[in-house]
Structures are given as C-alpha cells and as structure tokens.
C-alpha cells in the first residue's frame, strides 16, 4: 500500500505539471507512471530525479537496452517490485528478448549465490584483480 496517493495531472501544481509534460515529451507518451506521481508530493525531488534519469539513462557509452538490463538486475537485488516491473517493461520496449531476459535472470541468480559465498567465506581479493 502506497504511503502517498499519486498526484494526477489535473491535480498537479504548475511546477509538477511542467515535469510531467517533460516526462511525456521525452518518452513520447501520453501518461506519467505512478513513481513520478508519488514523487510529485516533493516537487524538488521529482525534478531532480527526472533530470538525473534523463541524463543517466540516455544513450552514452552504454546503449539504452544495456542500461535497462542493469537497472532490472539492481532492482532484483534490491527486491523493488515496482522497479523490476517498470524497467523490465522498458527493456522489452528497447528490444529485450525472452532469451535475453532468461539469461539476465540466470546471471543475477548466479551473482547472488557467488557473492554470498565470497562474503561468507571472506575470500581475499586476488592482487591481480585490484586496480593499479
């Protein structure tokens, strides 16, 4: 259950509507998802995070699909149902196949297992793995 009621466009302040308009224009869509609608209770946070998302998730050294796959992986690790759902949808929209999704989940599961073993055994980091 949400701690805040999502703020719909027609209920939003002009400041929040400006961010909503930018979200819709940037994403070429006619709706704003609930994450942003809940953050609208805190317009400074809404504006800051939307600005960061636009910058970080844009095409750069990593392509947008790779960034979505990373986001899905971290969302799984953090057990964030909302982010898993939204970024899996985003990855699919950017071309992720079911085979890629299955491999992603296998890698995430493997990483969780090996990470926990390395932590539990307190495995020392090999010298050659350390940055110079």
C-alpha positions as CSV (number, residue, x, y, z in Angstrom):
1,X,0.0,0.0,0.0
2,X,1.4,3.4,-1.0
3,X,2.2,5.9,1.7
4,X,1.2,8.7,-0.7
5,X,-1.7,9.0,-3.1
6,X,-0.4,9.5,-6.7
7,X,-1.0,13.1,-7.9
8,X,-2.8,13.0,-11.2
9,X,-2.0,15.6,-13.9
10,X,-5.2,17.6,-13.3
11,X,-4.4,17.8,-9.6
12,X,-0.8,18.8,-10.0
13,X,0.7,22.2,-9.4
14,X,2.1,24.1,-12.4
15,X,5.6,23.2,-11.3
16,X,4.8,19.5,-11.2
17,X,2.8,19.7,-14.5
18,X,6.0,21.0,-16.1
19,X,7.9,17.9,-15.1
20,X,5.0,15.7,-16.2
21,X,5.0,17.4,-19.6
22,X,8.7,16.8,-19.9
23,X,8.4,13.2,-19.0
24,X,5.6,12.7,-21.6
25,X,7.5,14.6,-24.3
26,X,10.8,12.8,-23.6
27,X,9.2,9.4,-23.5
28,X,6.8,10.2,-26.4
29,X,3.8,9.0,-24.4
30,X,0.5,10.4,-23.1
31,X,0.8,9.2,-19.5
32,X,3.0,9.5,-16.4
33,X,3.7,6.4,-14.3
34,X,2.9,6.2,-10.6
35,X,6.5,6.5,-9.5
36,X,6.6,10.1,-10.7
37,X,3.1,10.8,-9.4
38,X,4.0,9.8,-5.9
39,X,7.2,11.8,-6.0
40,X,5.1,14.8,-7.1
41,X,4.4,15.3,-3.4
42,X,8.0,16.5,-3.2
43,X,8.5,18.7,-6.4
44,X,12.2,19.3,-5.8
45,X,12.9,15.5,-5.6
46,X,10.6,14.9,-8.6
47,X,12.5,17.5,-10.7
48,X,16.0,16.3,-9.5
49,X,15.4,12.6,-10.1
50,X,13.7,13.2,-13.5
51,X,16.8,15.3,-14.5
52,X,19.1,12.5,-13.3
53,X,17.1,9.8,-15.1
54,X,17.2,11.7,-18.4
55,X,21.0,12.1,-18.1
56,X,22.0,8.7,-16.9
57,X,19.6,6.6,-18.9
58,X,20.3,8.4,-22.2
59,X,22.4,6.8,-24.9
60,X,26.1,7.1,-23.9
61,X,29.0,4.6,-23.7
62,X,26.3,2.1,-22.8
63,X,23.3,1.7,-25.0
64,X,19.8,2.2,-23.5
65,X,18.9,-1.5,-23.5
66,X,22.1,-2.4,-21.6
67,X,21.2,0.3,-19.0
68,X,17.7,-1.1,-18.6
69,X,19.2,-4.6,-18.1
70,X,21.5,-3.2,-15.4
71,X,18.5,-1.4,-13.8
72,X,16.5,-4.7,-13.8
73,X,19.4,-6.5,-12.2
74,X,19.8,-4.0,-9.4
75,X,16.1,-3.8,-8.9
76,X,16.0,-7.6,-8.4
77,X,18.9,-7.3,-5.9
78,X,17.1,-4.6,-4.0
79,X,13.8,-6.5,-4.2
80,X,11.9,-3.5,-5.7
81,X,8.8,-4.8,-7.3
82,X,7.9,-1.5,-8.9
83,X,11.3,-1.0,-10.5
84,X,11.5,-4.6,-11.6
85,X,8.2,-4.3,-13.4
86,X,8.8,-0.8,-14.9
87,X,12.4,-1.5,-16.1
88,X,11.6,-4.9,-17.4
89,X,8.8,-3.2,-19.5
90,X,11.4,-0.6,-20.5
91,X,13.9,-3.3,-21.5
92,X,11.3,-5.1,-23.6
93,X,10.3,-1.8,-25.3
94,X,14.0,-1.4,-26.2
95,X,14.2,-4.8,-27.7
96,X,15.0,-7.3,-24.9
97,X,14.0,-10.8,-26.0
98,X,12.7,-13.6,-23.7
99,X,16.0,-15.4,-24.2
100,X,17.9,-12.3,-23.0
101,X,15.6,-12.0,-20.0
102,X,16.1,-15.6,-19.1
103,X,19.9,-15.2,-19.3
104,X,19.8,-12.0,-17.3
105,X,17.9,-13.8,-14.5
106,X,20.4,-16.6,-14.6
107,X,23.3,-14.2,-14.2
108,X,21.6,-12.3,-11.4
109,X,20.9,-15.6,-9.6
110,X,24.4,-16.8,-10.1
111,X,25.9,-13.5,-8.9
112,X,23.8,-13.5,-5.8
113,X,24.9,-17.0,-4.9
114,X,28.6,-16.4,-5.6
115,X,28.5,-13.0,-3.9
116,X,27.1,-14.6,-0.7
117,X,29.6,-17.4,-0.7
118,X,32.5,-14.9,-1.2
119,X,31.2,-12.8,1.6
120,X,30.5,-15.7,3.9
121,X,34.0,-17.2,3.4
122,X,35.6,-13.8,3.4
123,X,37.5,-14.6,0.3
124,X,40.5,-12.3,0.0
125,X,40.6,-10.3,-3.3
126,X,43.4,-11.5,-5.6
127,X,46.1,-8.9,-6.1
128,X,45.8,-9.1,-9.9
129,X,42.1,-8.1,-9.6
130,X,42.9,-4.9,-7.7
131,X,43.2,-1.6,-9.6
132,X,46.7,-0.4,-10.1
